[in-house]
Amino acid sequence: MNPMGCSASSLPVLTAPFDLERAVEQSTLLVNVILDGKVMEENLTGTGKDRPWLEHILAAQGCQAADVFLALYDPTTEAVQVYRR
């Protein structure tokens, strides 16, 4: 018996997706492109996008960088999630 009062044979066996022969979707991190109304130029450049592209995206949502608390770029879908102030 272990300290939890279970025998070793009754403990769950943890498996990884490759153990189950399942395809695992690659996850990506979202990139902050605007923080508190300021464009994060280095982050934006790192995505391969530029300021005119971001301004076009924001204009389509009816706002400007100064109106935004946080904007996140998803490199998988190329979408921008905008959270206004």
N, C-alpha and C positions, 0 to 999 in steps of 0.2 A: 504494500500500500504506500502511496505517496502522501505528502503532507495534506493534500486536499481530500484524502479519504477515498481515492479512486485507484483501482489497479491500473497498471500501465496499459493493459489491453482495452480498457474502457475509455481512454483518452481519445479525443478526436484527432484524426490525421489531417493535417493541413496540406493542401496541394496548391501548386502553382498552375496557371493556365496552360503552360506547356506540358504539364503532367496529364492534362485532360485532352491533349491534342486539339486545342481550340485556338483559333486565330485571336490575337490580342490587338485591339485598336491602339495605335500609337497616340499617346496624349501629348498635347503641346501646352505651353504656358501662354497666357494672355500677356500682351505687352502694353504697359501704360504709355499712352501717347499724349495725354493731357492730364495734368495734375493741378488742381486748384487754379484753373484758367490759363496755365502756362503750358505751351507745347514742349514736350520733352524731345528736343531736336535729335539727340543721340539715339534715343529709342526709336524714333520715327525713321531715321536713316537706316538703323539696323534692320528694319522690316523690309527695306527696299522701296519704301514709299517716300513721298516728299510733301512739303507743306501745301502746295496747290491741290494735291490729291486729297489731303485731309480737309482743307477748306471746302472743297466740293462736297465731300461726305457730310460735313457739318451743315452746309447750306441746304442740302437736301432734307435735313432734319430741322431746319429753321432756326439754327443757332450759330454762334461764333465761339471760338476758343474761350473767350472771356466769360461766356455763359455757362461753361462746363466745369463741374467739380472733378469728374473723372471720366476719361475715355479710354477704353481698352480695345486693342486690336487683336483679333483672333487670326493667326496666320493660316489656320486650316481652312476657314471659310472666307477669309479676307473681309470679314464683317467688323464693324466698329460698334461697340456698346457704349452709349453716351449716357452719363448721369449728370443731369443739370444741377446747378447750385440751388 
